[in-house]
Amino acid sequence: MARQTRAQRRARRAETPAPDGASRARASTQQQQQVARPAARAPEVGERRVPGRGVKNFVGESWAELKKVEWPRQNQLIQGVVVVLVACIVVGVYLYANDLVWKRFVQNVLLR
């Protein structure tokens, strides 16, 4: 359902008369609240829930969503793997160097 424009909402409000003693703003607020609430469906007496149907729907919807995914090509995949490996190596070297510095600091300064 398409959203209404401001002009369309104003025209709709102008067409509907305000109730006795109520302001037009209050009437439009009440109308919006009535429209916003969906009607609750009452469960029927003989209706039963079929076990496993929820799982079947979930799998079907998941499969449909996976068909919409744009999967990376081989060169994009290789570039992504290289970026991750380089980042891991840089962080690993930084942590190793930091560990060596703090190891010497703790042994020579704090434990003396």
Secondary structure, DSSP 8 states (H G I E B T S, - for coil): -----HHHHHHHHHHS---TT--HHHHHHHHHHHHHS-------TT----TTHHHHHHHHHHHHHHHH-----HHHHHHHHHHHHHHHHHHHHHHHHHHHHHHHHIIIII--
